[in-house]
Amino acid sequence: MIELRNNRILAIDGGTGTGKSRLGSELAQLLRTKGVPALFISTGYLYRAVAWVMLESAQAQAARRRVKIVDRLEWAIREVRESSENDMMAAIAHHQIDMHGGQVWIDETLVEVDTQLKSPGVGRVVPHAASFPLVRAVVDAATRRQVNEFDGFVLVEGRDIGYHVLPEAPLRLLLTVSPEIAAKRSIEHTVEQIIARDRRDQAHQYGALKTDKDAHLYTAVLPTDGHTPESVRDLVYRQMRSVFAELPA
């Protein structure tokens, strides 16, 4: 594991719809307005990059096999879900997947989050991509390198950041939310899909999503059901100030 040289880290764990991405993004913006260098990292974007590369390859294969255009996405999703860890690692080796300044690059081209990483089908195959330990090791290493390269505060969100990827982080939060509220916040998943995805992620051997029963692994557990994005941001910033004395009021 890459040794950390930067310990100005907030680790944010949580399942679908807990608001962890928005929290990290808004906290980074708040810190910058106060003159504090800050970088937001979503490890999920790296997993989505792997899933997107796999899905694009599968759709190209569907075209070569003359699968009907209307059926190609579902065909590709099935192919990716049946792919092995070796298939995933071969895709990573074939494409240069990096993170610079908190943004994902594939083959030295900046990736569009909304049109590529959140394109149809990607969210449905990400859990499969993230289930393999070798894929997770690549993402973990990239995350720790990015933390070390940035001279400032790094806000990192994911499903296993606080207890596995960056257990040394001085402030480690677990965000929780009910599936019903999560579904209202999500543009990709229904209540049933969120429940199924979180249960599946909790059962993973590697990088499992934790629940409030694992509170001992975190500095604090924060239910976000009754919060607005702004109230969560302000609450967490107060927690950051209690840990990092150099932060301004």
N, C-alpha and C positions, 0 to 999 in steps of 0.2 A: 504494500500500500504506500502511495506517495505521501511523504511527510508534509504536514501542513506548516507553512511559514506565516500565514495570515490567520489570526484568530478572531478577527472582527466579523463574526458570522452569526446570522440568524437562520436557523434551520426550521423549515415549516413543512410538517407532514399533514396528510389528510386525504380523504377519499374524494370521489366525484362530487362536485358542487359545494364543497366546503368553503370555497372562496380563497384558496391558498394562492392561486396565481394572481388574482386581483390584489390581494393583500401585499404580496411581494412587490408587484409593480407600483402600487400607490405608495408604499413605504419608501421605495427607492426614489420616487419623485419628491416625496416630502423631505427626505434627507438632502437631496440636491438643492431644493429651495432654501435650505438652511446652510448651504455652503459645504455640505459634507459629501465627499465622493462616495457614490453608492452604485452597485451593480446588482441587477436582478437576474437570477438564473432559474429557468424551469427545466429540470432534467427530463420532464415528460416530452419536451420538444425533441430531445435527442432520440428517445425511443420512437417518437412519431416519425422522425427522419428515417430510421431503419425500416419502420413499417411502410412508409411511403415509397421508399426505394423498392421494397419487395412487391408492393401492390402494383407499381408502375411496370415492373418486369413481368408480373403475372398477366396484366392486361395486354401487354405487347404479345405475350405468348398466346393469349386467347385470340387476338387478331390473326396471328399466323395460322391458328387452327380453325379459322373461319367461324368462331363462335359469334352468334348474332350480337349486334351492337347492344341491344337492350339487355342481353344476358351477361355481357362481359364482366361487369363489376362484381356480380354475385359469383361468377365462375372464378374470378381472381381472388376474391375473399376466401373461398373454399381452398384454393391452392395455397395461399399464404398460411392459412390455419393448419394445413397439413405439412408445412415445411418443417425441417429439422433444425437443430442448433447449428449443424454444419452448413446448412443452406443460408441461415442468417449470417453466420460469420463470413461466408463466401461473399455475400452481398456487401457487407461492411468492407471487406478487403478490396472489392472491385470498385467501390466508390469511396471517395475521400469525404468522410463526414466529420466536421469539426464544429467547435463553438468558439466564437470570438466576440468579446464584448456582450456576452449574454445572448447572442444571435447564432442561429444554426446556418452553416454553410455546407453545401454538397458540391463536390468537385469545383471548389473555389468560386461558387456562385451563391449569393445570399438567397436563402429560402424564404418564400412568402408564407407566413403562418396561416392566414385564412384560406388562401387558394391552394396551398399544398399540404401543409401539416394538418390542417383541419378539413381537407377535402373528403368527399363521400367515401366511406369505407375504412378510412385510416383508423378512426376511433374503435372500430370493431375488431381490428387485428393487432392493435397495440398490446393488449394483455398477453397475446401469444408471444409476440416479440420480446416482451419484458420478462417472460417466464424462464428464460435460459440464463444460467449463471455466467457464461462467457460473454453474452451480450451485455449483461448488467455490469460485468467487470470493466468492459470498455467504456460504458457511460460513467461509471464511478471514477475511473481514472481521469477522464476528460473533465469531469466536474471538479475534482481536486486540483488539477492543473490550472483550471480557470480561476479558482479561488486564490491560488498562490500568485497568479500573474497580475491580479488586480490590487492596487494600492489604495484600499479604502474598505468600506463596509460591503459585505456580500450577503445578499438575501437569497437563499436557495430553497426552492419548493419541490416537493415530490411525495412519494409514498413511504420512503424508508430513509430519508435524509438524516433525521435526528439520531436514530439509533444504529444505522449501518454505514451510510456514506460519509457523514461528518459527525461522528459521535463526540468529537472534541469540541464542537461548537458550544460556546458559553451559554447561548440561549436556544433551547430546542422546544418548539411548540407542536402540539397535535391539535388540529382543528377537526371538529365533528359537526354533523348536521343530520337532520332527519332525511330519509329518502324523498319524502314529499317536497320538502323545501329544495333539496338538491335538484329534483326534476324540473322545478320552476326556473332554476338558474341555468340549467344545461340546455344547449341547443342541439345536442346529439343523442341524449338518452331519455328514456321513459323511466318511471318509478321502478318498474319491474327489471329493466336493464341495469339500473343503478344498483339495486339490491343484489342482483346476480353477479355483477362485476365486482362489487366490494367483497362479497362472500368468496368469490374466486380468488381475489387478490389477498384476502386474509389467509387463504389456505396455501399460498405459495410457499415452497420450501426456501426460496431465496427472495429477499426484499419484500416480505409479506407486509400488507397494510395492517397496522396496529389499531386497536380500539382503546376506549377510555379505561379498559381493564389493565392496560399496559402503561398506566400513568407514571410508574416509577422510572420509565425510560426517558421521560421528558421533564423539562423545567415546569411546564404547565400544560393542562388540557383546556382548550377553549371552545365551548359550543357556540356556533355562529348563527343558530336559528333565528334568534331575536335581534340580531345586529344588522345594521346597514354596513356597507363597505367602509364608510367613513368612520363609524364608531369602532369597528374592528381595528382599523388602521391606527386610530388615536389610542386605543387601549394597548395595542402591542408596542406602539412607540413609547408609551410610559414604561412598559416593561423593559424595553431596550435601554432607556435612560437609567433604570435601576441597576442594570448589568454593566453598561458601558458609560463610565463616569464622564467621558470626554464629550458626549453628545449634548448639544445645546437644548435649552428649553423650547 
